[in-house]
Amino acid sequence: MMTPQIPVDEARRLAALHATSLFGTGPEEAFDRITRMASKLLHVPTALISLVGADTQWFKSRCGFDPQYGPRDTSFCGHAILSDEPMVVEDASKDPRFADNPSVLGTPHVRFYAGMQLYSVDRAKLGTLCIIDSEPRALGEEELAELHDLARMVEELIHHRQLAIAAQQLHDGLQQNASRAQLAASAGQVEFLLNHDTLTGLANRQALLGTIRDRITDWQQRQVPAAVACLNVDRFKRVNDAFGHAAGDEVLVAVTRCLQAELGADDLLARTGSDEFVLLLSPPADEAALQARLVRLLDSVNSSVSWAGKDISITCSIGVARFPQDGEDADTLLSNANTAMRHAKETGGARTQYFAPSQRRELVRRMALEHQLHRAIEREELFLQYQPKIDLQGGTLAGFEALLRWRHPVHGVVSPEEFVPIAEETGLIVPIGDWLVRTAIRQMAGWHAAGLPEVPVAVNLSARQFLQGDVVGLVGEMLAETQVAPHLLELELTESLSMADPERSLAIMRELRELGVTLSIDDFGTGYSSFAYLKRLPIDKLKIDKSFVNDMVHSSDARAIVQAIVAMAHSMHLHVVAEGVESAPQALALRETGCDQAQGYYYSRPLDAGEAGSFLAPAPAAKVGIARG
């Protein structure tokens, strides 16, 4: 039998364990409720909250297990606390660490074990939340995530209990005139719990603000510069959505370790939000020294984290505010560092941005636009324009793309590049996207009622609208209401959208195809799709991103890429559309590759509904021929 090793931080770990005042205490309903949940949710007969002491493991909570404690030497949990990774033993009888363990050979005849580490507020391992079965079994990723979430619930109970006990001790001490040593210990514990983050053990926002206020006086007296850096993990929500909150927590702990490795003696690192950290950097020698430090911090985080056998790539954005030029008090410095960080994220992420007053003006404008965008539909400020798509081989009109626009009462026409990201971030893109679909289909019906030729109209769908709304119901309702021929409605999806939730995306796309609409993948070549993946999708068209079109005339590589995309798409019986055509040489190059359709300012600017109707009316081929020169 393999006896578990003693961790290198054993003294600190035991101190943290006994500070919880849980070791050796009896059952409590709050903890028992969690082990019952674990047993039920994960379909195992036994679930335990195991606290690993110096030579004993104490079961604070037991579900399906009689003993209150057991020896550490034979414990599975003693091995689990040696790592930060969950320990899963699928068949203990075949694991050399446990094959001859008394718990395996005899009662309770353990075959399966899974233990998720429990941490103190300062990240010392207290023990595990573990599940046990007398039959071998595996543990899937979803089940592992559930075990992680339950373990975090146990930790929160422990931390809150510690805070309550320490506060009560402090109160009792004051009432009973306890010794200074007792009061100091209780007060110190309360202070630590109130000023530190429970996941990472870092200082929290409250502690950070206090430290900055304390140091500002020193900086002013010494007349030295200093810097506050706000760091945010890019696209962190995607990590939680794709891999679960257990993976998200692992990313945050990994970021913490990376940043701690780069800290100087007088630096302070705090966690101030879900995926947000702030560094209070000691006064740099000069701007070059500060920049060098920021580069090291950025590089240390921009890496990957391994979780359940998968590598999760992470990057971060950093915003920097400098004392005294960007603020002379804690709130202003933090606010300006955060503003700079937001600007870094909005301009691509994975970069560092120093604060500038113009960013504050941009933020104020953005907040105003966000507020006003809520009323834009009911005030009829949104409208559509229609950009013609041209058949490259025949030179005739092939259809339109409906483009969303906002006519602001004060700022005039606001660029979609400015307000669409706001709509995406706030969730307004769903009702706005639904309005777009309704308006485009009704316009198609209006043109037909006016006796104009029927041509396809393409509408872009956002990821939120596609996956969170009821696109199938909306399109079916509008087609029934207007009697527009379904194949004339072309719905454009970005390739990254189709990869975000492949199975759900595929199901929705099949339902849309059953309605008879045309489906297109937009901006092909800029995301992650391959032709092998596209074979699974019920699509009709690919749209080549304008970045390839821009380079075609000057780059043989870009031209070869477009030619390959067209050839492979045609082999799959897909039509190809190119966007962003602005010159005759680009149009000629696309025609030579065999590309089917194109759109861009070379042919026509986006048109209002009335102008598009006129474009449809007399002789569209002649108009297009003139535009093509």
Phi, psi and omega per residue, in radians:
M1 nan 2.405 -3.137
M2 -1.629 2.033 3.123
T3 -1.371 2.348 -3.139
P4 -1.095 2.468 3.117
Q5 -1.252 2.882 3.060
I6 -1.627 2.189 -3.138
P7 -1.055 2.654 -3.115
V8 -1.158 -0.418 -3.140
D9 -1.806 0.570 -3.015
E10 -0.992 -0.748 -3.112
A11 -1.083 -0.806 3.110
R12 -1.115 -0.701 -3.120
R13 -1.099 -0.797 -3.141
L14 -1.151 -0.631 3.094
A15 -1.095 -0.745 3.122
A16 -1.149 -0.676 3.131
L17 -1.082 -0.860 -3.083
H18 -1.257 -0.371 3.070
A19 -1.182 -0.357 3.118
T20 -1.323 -0.303 -3.096
S21 1.032 0.521 -3.138
L22 -1.854 -0.525 -3.038
F23 -1.101 2.199 3.123
G24 1.521 0.009 -3.135
T25 -1.632 2.826 -3.062
G26 -1.406 -3.135 -3.111
P27 -1.091 2.639 3.031
E28 -2.384 2.405 -3.029
E29 -1.020 -0.636 -3.109
A30 -1.054 -0.706 3.113
F31 -1.339 -0.698 -3.118
D32 -1.094 -0.566 3.126
R33 -1.063 -0.632 -3.111
I34 -1.264 -0.722 3.125
T35 -1.170 -0.601 3.063
R36 -1.121 -0.713 3.094
M37 -1.082 -0.752 -3.135
A38 -1.067 -0.781 3.136
S39 -1.078 -0.742 -3.094
K40 -1.280 -0.822 -3.070
L41 -1.186 -0.624 -3.054
L42 -1.768 0.086 3.015
H43 0.974 0.871 3.095
V44 -2.190 2.637 -3.128
P45 -1.309 -0.409 -3.011
T46 -2.290 2.342 3.014
A47 -2.430 2.394 -3.045
L48 -2.378 2.551 2.860
I49 -1.796 1.859 -3.005
S50 -1.870 2.115 3.094
L51 -1.819 2.145 -3.013
V52 -1.653 1.915 3.115
G53 -1.582 -2.902 -3.081
A54 -1.075 -0.753 3.125
D55 -2.433 0.164 -3.097
T56 -2.399 2.546 2.914
Q57 -1.860 2.256 -3.080
W58 -1.910 2.229 -3.106
F59 -1.606 1.721 -3.141
K60 -1.111 -0.598 3.103
S61 -2.440 2.441 -3.098
R62 -2.332 2.306 3.011
C63 -2.234 1.998 -3.128
G64 1.341 0.516 -3.084
F65 -2.659 2.322 -3.032
D66 -1.557 -0.841 -3.031
P67 -1.050 2.536 3.114
Q68 -1.507 -0.430 -3.106
Y69 -2.704 2.969 3.109
G70 -2.751 2.939 -3.128
P71 -1.238 2.477 3.101
R72 -1.171 -0.567 -3.062
D73 -1.049 -0.532 -3.104
T74 -1.832 0.103 -3.031
S75 -1.408 2.450 2.983
F76 -1.210 -0.640 -3.084
C77 -1.126 -0.526 3.080
G78 -1.055 -0.561 3.060
H79 -1.354 -0.663 -3.064
A80 -1.083 -0.622 -3.076
I81 -1.345 0.001 3.095
L82 -1.438 -0.117 -3.080
S83 -2.365 2.822 3.021
D84 -1.632 -0.120 3.127
E85 -1.568 2.480 3.064
P86 -0.969 2.456 3.137
M87 -1.781 2.094 3.132
V88 -2.142 2.134 3.100
V89 -2.022 1.890 -3.030
E90 -1.329 -0.605 3.093
D91 -2.563 1.740 -3.049
A92 -1.096 -0.491 -3.113
S93 -1.189 -0.279 3.135
K94 -1.910 0.075 3.132
D95 -1.731 2.109 -3.064
P96 -1.037 -0.380 3.108
R97 -1.248 -0.482 -2.945
F98 -2.239 -0.072 -3.021
A99 -0.965 -0.657 -3.131
D100 -1.838 0.335 3.115
N101 -1.223 2.382 3.133
P102 -0.958 -0.544 3.135
S103 -1.278 -0.311 3.102
V104 -1.615 -0.771 -3.112
L105 -1.265 -0.563 -3.132
G106 -2.190 -2.846 3.123
T107 -1.023 2.299 0.202
P108 -1.663 0.306 3.097
H109 1.017 0.946 -3.106
V110 -1.164 2.238 2.982
R111 -2.022 -0.816 -3.131
F112 -1.903 2.422 3.081
Y113 -2.522 2.400 2.982
A114 -2.421 2.162 -3.113
G115 -2.178 2.258 3.084
M116 -1.902 2.169 -3.045
Q117 -1.094 2.488 3.034
L118 -1.872 2.280 -3.051
Y119 -1.967 2.574 2.981
S120 -1.337 3.031 -3.121
V121 -1.081 -0.448 3.100
D122 -1.798 0.452 2.983
R123 1.164 0.546 2.954
A124 -1.635 2.515 -3.088
K125 -1.428 2.137 -3.119
L126 -1.601 -0.557 -3.073
G127 2.855 -2.481 -3.117
T128 -2.521 2.758 2.748
L129 -1.693 2.040 -3.038
C130 -2.226 2.691 3.073
I131 -2.156 2.533 -3.006
I132 -2.397 2.541 3.067
D133 -2.470 2.624 3.100
S134 -1.528 0.024 3.072
E135 -2.062 2.451 3.076
P136 -1.067 2.548 3.094
R137 -2.867 2.915 3.066
A138 -1.840 2.932 3.110
L139 -2.240 2.026 -3.124
G140 -1.296 2.953 -3.110
E141 -1.095 -0.704 3.134
E142 -1.140 -0.690 3.112
E143 -1.164 -0.675 3.108
L144 -1.114 -0.672 3.104
A145 -1.142 -0.662 3.101
E146 -1.135 -0.721 3.110
L147 -1.095 -0.687 3.102
H148 -1.076 -0.807 -3.116
D149 -1.098 -0.677 3.108
L150 -1.166 -0.661 3.097
A151 -1.115 -0.657 3.092
R152 -1.149 -0.565 3.076
M153 -1.128 -0.716 3.091
V154 -1.062 -0.803 -3.134
E155 -1.038 -0.766 -3.141
E156 -1.068 -0.694 3.086
L157 -1.063 -0.773 -3.123
I158 -1.098 -0.799 -3.096
H159 -1.136 -0.765 3.136
H160 -1.150 -0.659 3.112
R161 -1.124 -0.731 3.099
Q162 -1.042 -0.775 -3.123
L163 -1.102 -0.741 -3.130
A164 -1.136 -0.734 -3.128
I165 -1.132 -0.797 -3.115
A166 -1.110 -0.707 3.121
A167 -1.131 -0.705 3.128
Q168 -1.140 -0.707 3.112
Q169 -1.085 -0.713 3.130
L170 -1.124 -0.739 3.124
H171 -1.102 -0.818 -3.125
D172 -1.102 -0.666 -3.141
G173 -1.094 -0.720 3.126
L174 -1.169 -0.641 -3.128
Q175 -1.243 -0.635 -3.038
Q176 -1.781 0.120 3.132
N177 0.983 0.890 -3.125
A178 -1.170 2.992 -3.118
S179 -1.166 2.751 3.116
R180 -1.061 -0.637 -3.121
A181 -1.099 -0.762 3.136
Q182 -1.144 -0.763 3.120
L183 -1.104 -0.728 -3.122
A184 -1.115 -0.724 -3.135
A185 -1.119 -0.808 -3.136
S186 -1.147 -0.770 3.138
A187 -1.107 -0.688 3.138
G188 -1.120 -0.682 3.124
Q189 -1.178 -0.759 3.093
V190 -1.038 -0.797 -3.116
E191 -1.067 -0.738 -3.126
F192 -1.118 -0.826 -3.100
L193 -1.123 -0.590 -3.136
L194 -1.346 -0.341 -3.010
N195 -2.015 0.205 -3.113
H196 -2.323 2.613 3.110
D197 -1.356 2.366 -3.034
T198 -1.308 -0.491 -3.124
L199 -1.359 -0.857 -3.009
T200 -1.757 -0.278 -3.061
G201 1.355 0.083 -3.131
L202 -1.383 2.864 3.002
A203 -1.040 2.576 3.080
N204 -1.703 -3.052 -3.052
R205 -1.077 -0.695 -3.125
Q206 -1.058 -0.788 3.136
A207 -1.165 -0.665 -3.141
L208 -1.083 -0.845 -3.137
L209 -1.017 -0.743 3.125
G210 -1.088 -0.717 -3.131
T211 -1.163 -0.745 3.120
I212 -1.073 -0.771 3.138
R213 -1.053 -0.698 3.137
D214 -1.146 -0.669 -3.040
R215 -1.410 -0.440 -3.117
I216 -1.006 -0.708 3.118
T217 -1.012 -0.765 3.132
D218 -1.143 -0.756 3.135
W219 -1.068 -0.716 -3.137
Q220 -1.148 -0.746 -3.136
Q221 -1.135 -0.699 -3.113
R222 -1.506 -0.206 -3.125
Q223 0.981 0.856 3.121
V224 -1.974 2.620 3.065
P225 -1.388 2.795 3.049
A226 -2.635 3.008 -3.077
A227 -2.484 2.498 2.992
V228 -2.010 2.153 -3.114
A229 -1.989 2.170 3.103
C230 -1.771 2.122 -3.062
L231 -2.032 2.305 -3.133
N232 -2.257 2.357 3.122
V233 -1.302 2.188 -3.109
D234 -1.224 2.401 3.037
R235 0.898 0.698 -3.098
F236 -1.132 -0.598 -3.126
K237 -1.048 -0.584 3.131
R238 -1.128 -0.609 3.103
V239 -1.095 -0.844 3.118
N240 -1.074 -0.740 -3.104
D241 -1.179 -0.689 -3.044
A242 -1.444 -0.671 -2.994
F243 -2.048 -0.205 -3.123
G244 1.738 2.893 -3.065
H245 -1.237 -0.417 3.085
A246 -1.102 -0.748 3.094
A247 -1.168 -0.665 3.104
G248 -1.062 -0.740 3.097
D249 -1.101 -0.692 3.136
E250 -1.103 -0.674 3.094
V251 -1.091 -0.766 -3.117
L252 -1.141 -0.684 3.096
V253 -1.170 -0.685 3.117
A254 -1.124 -0.726 3.083
V255 -1.064 -0.734 3.120
T256 -1.002 -0.821 -3.111
R257 -1.130 -0.706 3.123
C258 -1.066 -0.784 -3.108
L259 -1.218 -0.677 3.132
Q260 -1.077 -0.571 -3.136
A261 -1.176 -0.344 -3.108
E262 -1.791 0.043 -3.070
L263 -1.338 2.479 2.984
G264 -1.531 3.029 -3.059
A265 -1.061 -0.591 -3.071
D266 -1.800 0.145 3.131
D267 -1.443 2.791 3.057
L268 -2.308 2.337 3.080
L269 -2.019 2.294 -3.138
A270 -2.325 2.655 2.985
R271 -1.861 2.077 -3.006
T272 -1.954 -0.060 3.134
G273 -2.841 -3.100 -3.094
S274 -0.898 -0.936 -3.112
D275 -2.189 0.531 -3.044
E276 -2.157 2.296 3.112
F277 -2.155 2.658 3.070
V278 -2.249 2.345 3.084
L279 -1.982 2.218 3.007
L280 -1.712 1.868 -2.998
L281 -1.641 2.360 3.109
S282 -1.044 2.654 -3.055
P283 -0.918 2.097 3.128
P284 -1.333 2.742 3.134
A285 -1.120 -0.698 3.131
D286 -2.838 -3.103 -3.107
E287 -1.095 -0.652 3.141
A288 -1.117 -0.696 3.119
A289 -1.146 -0.706 3.105
L290 -1.108 -0.788 -3.129
Q291 -1.082 -0.702 3.137
A292 -1.090 -0.718 3.120
R293 -1.120 -0.743 -3.129
L294 -1.126 -0.662 3.096
V295 -1.097 -0.739 3.129
R296 -1.129 -0.711 3.116
L297 -1.102 -0.777 -3.140
L298 -1.089 -0.811 -3.117
D299 -1.130 -0.598 -3.097
S300 -1.168 -0.564 -3.108
V301 -1.543 -0.598 -3.079
N302 -1.271 1.450 -3.086
S303 -2.616 -2.549 3.099
S304 -2.426 2.699 3.132
V305 -2.111 2.358 3.117
S306 -1.564 2.260 3.113
W307 -2.480 2.096 3.104
A308 0.895 0.743 3.107
G309 1.402 0.090 -3.139
K310 -2.067 2.483 3.081
D311 -1.612 2.184 3.116
I312 -1.871 1.975 3.128
S313 -1.346 2.356 3.124
I314 -2.291 2.536 2.994
T315 -2.341 2.934 3.128
C316 -2.445 2.826 3.037
S317 -2.062 2.431 -3.097
I318 -2.144 2.291 3.011
G319 -1.989 2.429 -3.011
V320 -2.186 2.280 2.984
A321 -2.080 2.334 -3.066
R322 -1.899 2.451 3.052
F323 -1.629 2.308 0.131
P324 -1.754 -0.105 -2.952
Q325 -1.177 -0.468 -3.116
D326 -1.799 0.122 3.131
G327 2.686 2.496 -3.121
E328 -2.043 0.222 3.036
D329 -2.455 2.865 -3.005
A330 -1.084 -0.804 -3.091
D331 -1.090 -0.744 -3.128
T332 -1.159 -0.764 3.136
L333 -1.066 -0.809 3.135
L334 -1.127 -0.750 -3.134
S335 -1.088 -0.765 -3.111
N336 -1.249 -0.611 3.065
A337 -1.121 -0.696 3.115
N338 -1.150 -0.696 3.099
T339 -1.080 -0.757 3.114
A340 -1.106 -0.687 3.125
M341 -1.110 -0.757 3.111
R342 -1.058 -0.672 3.112
H343 -1.127 -0.685 3.108
A344 -1.077 -0.717 -3.139
K345 -1.187 -0.713 -3.103
E346 -1.207 -0.360 3.132
T347 -1.799 0.468 2.994
G348 2.084 -0.394 3.136
G349 1.320 3.135 3.134
A350 0.985 0.684 -3.099
R351 -2.646 2.965 3.106
T352 -1.890 2.437 3.139
Q353 -2.361 2.204 3.037
Y354 -1.441 2.607 -3.140
F355 -1.188 2.477 3.008
A356 -2.437 2.507 -3.111
P357 -0.952 -0.543 -3.129
S358 -1.075 -0.508 3.122
Q359 -1.148 -0.635 3.107
R360 -1.114 -0.720 3.114
R361 -1.130 -0.685 3.100
E362 -1.102 -0.701 -3.136
L363 -1.140 -0.746 3.116
V364 -1.075 -0.754 3.118
R365 -1.103 -0.746 -3.127
R366 -1.079 -0.754 3.133
M367 -1.124 -0.675 3.113
A368 -1.146 -0.769 3.124
L369 -1.108 -0.696 3.114
E370 -1.034 -0.780 3.135
H371 -1.113 -0.756 -3.061
Q372 -1.328 -0.428 -3.139
L373 -1.157 -0.465 3.107
H374 -1.051 -0.507 -3.064
R375 -1.804 0.011 -2.995
A376 -1.122 -0.662 -3.114
I377 -1.190 -0.883 -3.081
E378 -1.162 -0.450 3.100
R379 -1.530 0.036 3.119
E380 1.016 0.696 3.106
E381 -1.555 -0.345 3.099
L382 -1.445 2.532 3.074
F383 -2.642 2.907 -3.127
L384 -1.978 2.538 2.904
Q385 -2.071 2.798 -3.016
Y386 -2.225 2.077 3.132
Q387 -1.752 2.197 -3.118
P388 -1.115 2.533 2.976
K389 -1.990 2.339 -2.986
I390 -1.957 2.406 3.001
D391 -1.286 1.990 -3.014
L392 -1.173 -0.510 -3.082
Q393 -1.470 -0.657 -3.107
G394 -1.735 -0.278 -3.139
G395 1.298 0.269 -3.114
T396 -1.773 2.926 3.119
L397 -1.234 2.221 -3.128
A398 -1.821 -0.204 -3.127
G399 2.614 -2.959 3.112
F400 -2.274 2.763 2.882
E401 -1.969 2.245 3.115
A402 -1.421 2.195 -3.087
L403 -2.041 2.272 -3.093
L404 -1.351 2.394 3.117
R405 -2.399 2.727 3.112
W406 -2.304 2.058 3.087
R407 -1.696 1.705 -3.081
H408 -1.357 2.422 -3.086
P409 -1.121 -0.383 -3.122
V410 -1.910 -0.821 -3.024
H411 -1.556 -0.016 -3.101
G412 1.340 -2.642 -3.117
V413 -1.327 2.039 -3.137
V414 -1.558 2.332 -3.120
S415 -1.101 2.392 3.073
P416 -1.055 -0.464 3.096
E417 -1.113 -0.377 3.118
E418 -1.623 -0.759 -3.006
F419 -1.640 -0.406 3.128
V420 -1.139 -0.767 3.057
P421 -1.023 -0.611 3.088
I422 -1.122 -0.758 3.126
A423 -1.109 -0.694 3.105
E424 -1.087 -0.830 -3.052
E425 -1.145 -0.630 -3.063
T426 -1.580 -0.164 -3.080
G427 1.539 -0.082 3.129
L428 -1.160 -0.273 -3.105
I429 -1.092 -0.446 -3.131
V430 -1.201 -0.978 3.099
P431 -1.143 -0.596 3.118
I432 -1.172 -0.729 3.114
G433 -1.111 -0.678 3.092
D434 -1.120 -0.713 3.091
W435 -1.060 -0.719 -3.130
L436 -1.052 -0.818 -3.127
V437 -1.074 -0.833 -3.132
R438 -1.044 -0.803 -3.066
T439 -1.147 -0.740 -3.125
A440 -1.124 -0.761 -3.116
I441 -1.173 -0.715 3.109
R442 -1.139 -0.586 3.099
Q443 -1.176 -0.688 3.076
M444 -1.051 -0.727 3.108
A445 -1.152 -0.650 3.123
G446 -1.125 -0.737 3.100
W447 -1.094 -0.744 -3.124
H448 -1.119 -0.719 3.131
A449 -1.120 -0.482 3.125
A450 -1.444 0.055 3.097
G451 1.465 0.235 -3.140
L452 -1.477 2.708 3.138
P453 -1.055 2.549 3.091
E454 -1.461 2.194 3.072
V455 -2.334 2.689 3.124
P456 -1.140 2.583 3.023
V457 -2.212 2.231 -3.132
A458 -1.670 2.424 3.129
V459 -2.240 2.273 3.088
N460 -1.398 2.383 3.044
L461 -1.930 2.313 3.084
S462 -1.396 2.841 3.138
A463 -1.077 -0.770 -3.128
R464 -1.097 -0.793 -3.127
Q465 -1.099 -0.706 -3.073
F466 -1.201 -0.778 -3.016
L467 -1.633 -0.431 -3.062
Q468 -1.869 -0.450 -3.134
G469 -1.547 -2.964 3.098
D470 -1.996 1.249 -3.082
V471 -1.108 -0.722 -3.102
V472 -1.092 -0.806 3.128
G473 -1.097 -0.736 -3.129
L474 -1.100 -0.860 -3.103
V475 -1.118 -0.751 3.125
G476 -1.057 -0.745 3.133
E477 -1.097 -0.788 -3.080
M478 -1.226 -0.653 3.114
L479 -1.153 -0.670 3.105
A480 -1.178 -0.674 -3.108
E481 -1.201 -0.713 -3.004
T482 -1.709 -0.282 -3.086
Q483 1.087 0.446 3.025
V484 -1.223 2.399 3.104
A485 -1.073 2.165 -3.023
P486 -0.973 -0.638 -3.060
H487 -1.195 -0.281 3.126
L488 -1.363 -0.258 3.086
L489 -1.601 2.090 -3.133
E490 -1.958 2.072 3.141
L491 -1.752 2.143 -3.093
E492 -1.742 2.233 3.129
L493 -2.099 2.396 3.066
T494 -1.270 2.644 -3.118
E495 -1.170 -0.549 3.106
S496 -1.173 -0.557 3.082
L497 -1.095 -0.764 -3.105
S498 -1.180 -0.342 3.133
M499 -1.634 -0.259 -3.043
A500 -1.108 -0.761 3.101
D501 -2.493 1.399 -2.942
P502 -0.952 -0.791 -3.052
E503 -1.206 -0.753 3.115
R504 -1.163 -0.738 3.117
S505 -1.014 -0.773 -3.116
L506 -1.098 -0.717 -3.133
A507 -1.124 -0.763 -3.137
I508 -1.152 -0.730 -3.128
M509 -1.105 -0.658 3.101
R510 -1.134 -0.684 3.108
E511 -1.125 -0.683 3.115
L512 -1.168 -0.669 3.106
R513 -1.141 -0.587 3.099
E514 -1.126 -0.487 3.055
L515 -1.294 -0.307 3.105
G516 1.746 0.077 -3.111
V517 -1.359 2.823 3.093
T518 -1.608 2.407 -3.120
L519 -2.048 2.413 -3.090
S520 -2.336 2.498 3.015
I521 -1.696 2.085 -3.065
D522 -1.553 2.707 3.040
D523 0.933 0.692 -3.109
F524 -1.087 2.394 3.126
G525 1.829 -0.203 -3.104
T526 -1.787 -0.131 -3.095
G527 -1.987 -2.232 -2.967
Y528 -2.149 -0.085 -3.019
S529 -1.204 2.625 3.002
S530 -2.104 2.879 3.109
F531 -1.169 -0.534 3.090
A532 -1.074 -0.708 3.121
Y533 -1.231 -0.695 -3.091
L534 -1.101 -0.425 3.122
K535 -1.057 -0.433 -3.122
R536 -1.364 -0.377 -2.976
L537 -1.582 2.418 3.132
P538 -1.437 1.165 -3.054
I539 -1.925 2.856 -3.105
D540 -2.010 -0.472 -3.013
K541 -2.450 2.718 2.927
L542 -2.089 2.489 3.108
K543 -2.026 2.068 -3.097
I544 -1.387 2.285 -3.114
D545 -1.105 2.554 -3.068
K546 -1.127 -0.345 3.133
S547 -1.095 -0.594 3.096
F548 -1.276 -0.668 -3.141
V549 -1.118 -0.709 -3.125
N550 -1.038 -0.614 -3.029
D551 -1.600 -0.169 -2.988
M552 -1.022 -0.717 -3.044
V553 -1.213 -0.578 -3.030
H554 -1.809 -0.207 -3.059
S555 -2.211 2.079 3.097
S556 -1.169 -0.527 3.127
D557 -1.146 -0.806 3.130
A558 -1.081 -0.717 3.126
R559 -1.110 -0.705 3.129
A560 -1.137 -0.661 3.125
I561 -1.116 -0.819 3.137
V562 -1.069 -0.745 -3.136
Q563 -1.074 -0.699 -3.139
A564 -1.194 -0.717 3.121
I565 -1.068 -0.790 -3.122
V566 -1.093 -0.808 -3.096
A567 -1.101 -0.778 -3.114
M568 -1.228 -0.635 3.094
A569 -1.115 -0.755 3.138
H570 -1.123 -0.597 3.104
S571 -1.149 -0.386 3.100
M572 -1.725 0.176 3.122
H573 1.100 0.649 3.083
L574 -1.877 2.459 3.007
H575 -1.443 2.697 -3.100
V576 -2.145 2.290 3.123
V577 -2.084 2.364 3.077
A578 -1.918 2.399 3.136
E579 -1.982 2.814 3.069
G580 1.364 0.512 3.133
V581 -1.389 2.115 -3.047
E582 -2.164 -0.028 -3.093
S583 -2.597 2.777 3.121
A584 -1.081 -0.748 3.110
P585 -1.043 -0.637 3.088
Q586 -1.132 -0.780 3.139
A587 -1.069 -0.738 3.139
L588 -1.131 -0.765 -3.140
A589 -1.086 -0.714 3.120
L590 -1.150 -0.723 3.130
R591 -1.087 -0.652 -3.139
E592 -1.211 -0.468 3.100
T593 -1.355 -0.210 -3.093
G594 1.609 0.158 3.102
C595 -1.021 2.458 -2.997
D596 -1.441 -0.820 -3.047
Q597 -2.381 2.797 3.119
A598 -2.603 2.734 3.053
Q599 -2.549 2.727 -3.141
G600 2.688 3.066 -3.057
Y601 -1.160 -0.337 3.075
Y602 -1.055 -0.615 -3.130
Y603 -1.601 -0.807 -3.130
S604 -3.014 2.526 2.959
R605 -1.249 2.883 3.025
P606 -1.050 2.436 -3.029
L607 -1.984 2.547 2.971
D608 -1.163 2.900 -3.064
A609 -0.998 -0.728 3.137
G610 -1.139 -0.734 3.126
E611 -1.137 -0.671 3.125
A612 -1.140 -0.650 3.079
G613 -1.088 -0.700 3.094
S614 -1.158 -0.631 3.111
F615 -1.087 -0.604 3.134
L616 -1.277 -0.571 -2.835
A617 -1.108 -1.418 -2.846
P618 -1.346 -1.116 -3.034
A619 -2.551 1.341 -3.067
P620 -1.023 -0.561 -3.122
A621 -1.103 -0.708 3.141
A622 -1.130 -0.724 -3.138
K623 -1.073 -0.747 -3.125
V624 -1.164 -0.695 -3.140
G625 -1.060 -0.672 3.102
I626 -1.148 -0.762 -3.115
A627 -1.104 -0.598 -3.123
R628 -1.363 -0.132 3.079
G629 1.273 nan nan
